[in-house]
Amino acid sequence: MIHDLLHAGNHDRLTHVERKPDETLHDYLVRCQSELTDRVILLASVRDGYLATLGRERGRWRRSVAAIALAEAASSTMTCIVVELCGARSVVPAPVIAGVIGIAALAGGAIAFSIAPAAERLVQRIRFRRRQ
């Protein structure tokens, strides 16, 4: 059975190495150094994996925020253009037009937020094909 040092329910210390009853001090110290070196290497690889995952999540978050900001700006710009083309600026009061533009911006952000998972899957497919 393999002893998992990183298991959530494990409360053993990572530096604790038990000495076998028939083991000399020299053999114990050599084995202890070897086991502790293996544990350090294991922890370094786990840390590297966590950092890679964190980097991917940060990139995904940045793309999502950029998409939402772009969608909000684009939808409010399109609403301004539609209001200008319809000639509603002379008939409808300015606060109502501002409210419509604000609602359009929020709706554009919500649409971008709902489309973001599909866009992320597309990005993952493109990256996967580049690796092949």
C-alpha positions in Angstrom: 0.0 0.0 0.0 1.3 3.4 -0.9 1.3 6.0 1.8 -0.2 9.2 0.4 1.4 12.2 2.1 -0.9 14.7 0.4 -4.2 13.1 1.3 -6.6 15.5 2.9 -7.2 13.3 6.0 -3.5 12.6 6.5 -2.1 14.5 9.6 1.4 13.0 9.4 4.2 15.4 9.3 6.0 15.4 5.9 9.4 15.3 7.7 8.7 12.3 9.9 10.5 9.1 8.9 10.3 6.2 11.3 13.4 4.3 12.1 13.2 0.5 11.6 14.2 -1.7 14.6 17.1 -3.4 12.9 18.4 -0.4 11.0 21.8 1.2 11.8 22.0 5.0 12.3 23.9 5.4 9.1 21.4 3.4 7.1 18.5 5.3 8.7 20.1 8.7 7.9 20.7 7.7 4.3 17.2 6.4 3.9 15.8 9.5 5.6 17.7 11.8 3.3 16.4 9.8 0.2 12.8 9.8 1.4 12.8 13.5 2.3 14.4 14.3 -1.1 11.6 12.4 -2.8 9.0 14.3 -0.8 10.5 17.6 -1.7 10.5 16.6 -5.4 6.9 15.5 -5.0 5.9 18.8 -3.4 7.7 20.8 -6.1 5.8 19.0 -8.8 2.5 19.5 -7.1 3.3 23.2 -6.7 4.2 23.4 -10.4 0.9 21.8 -11.3 -1.0 24.2 -9.1 0.8 27.2 -10.6 0.1 25.9 -14.2 -3.6 25.5 -13.3 -3.7 29.0 -11.7 -2.1 30.5 -14.8 -4.8 28.8 -17.0 -7.6 30.1 -14.8 -6.2 33.6 -14.8 -6.0 33.6 -18.6 -9.6 32.3 -18.8 -10.8 34.9 -16.4 -9.0 37.7 -18.4 -10.6 36.5 -21.6 -14.1 36.4 -20.0 -13.7 39.9 -18.5 -12.5 41.3 -21.8 -15.4 39.7 -23.7 -17.9 41.1 -21.2 -16.4 44.6 -21.4 -16.3 44.4 -25.2 -19.9 43.2 -25.4 -21.2 45.9 -23.1 -19.4 48.6 -25.1 -20.6 47.2 -28.4 -24.2 46.8 -27.3 -24.4 50.3 -25.9 -22.8 51.7 -29.1 -25.2 49.8 -31.3 -28.1 51.2 -29.1 -26.8 54.7 -29.6 -26.6 54.2 -33.3 -30.2 52.8 -33.4 -31.5 55.7 -31.3 -29.8 58.2 -33.6 -31.1 56.5 -36.8 -34.7 56.3 -35.5 -34.7 60.0 -34.7 -35.8 59.2 -31.1 -33.5 61.8 -29.7 -35.9 64.6 -30.4 -39.0 62.8 -29.1 -37.8 60.7 -26.1 -36.4 62.4 -23.0 -32.7 62.0 -22.4 -33.0 60.0 -19.1 -35.1 57.4 -20.9 -32.5 57.1 -23.7 -29.7 56.8 -21.1 -31.7 54.1 -19.4 -32.2 52.2 -22.6 -28.5 52.4 -23.4 -27.7 51.2 -19.9 -30.0 48.3 -20.1 -28.6 47.4 -23.5 -25.1 47.4 -22.0 -26.2 45.1 -19.2 -27.9 42.8 -21.6 -24.8 42.7 -23.8 -22.7 41.7 -20.7 -25.2 39.0 -19.8 -25.1 37.6 -23.3 -21.3 37.6 -23.3 -21.3 35.9 -19.9 -23.6 33.2 -21.2 -21.5 32.7 -24.4 -18.2 32.7 -22.5 -18.2 28.9 -21.8 -18.7 28.1 -25.5 -15.9 30.5 -26.4 -13.6 28.9 -23.9 -14.3 25.5 -25.4 -13.4 26.9 -28.8 -10.1 28.2 -27.4 -9.3 24.8 -25.9 -10.0 23.1 -29.2 -7.7 25.4 -31.0 -5.0 24.9 -28.5 -5.4 21.1 -28.7 -5.2 21.1 -32.5 -2.0 23.3 -32.3 -0.3 20.8 -30.0 -1.0 17.9 -32.4 
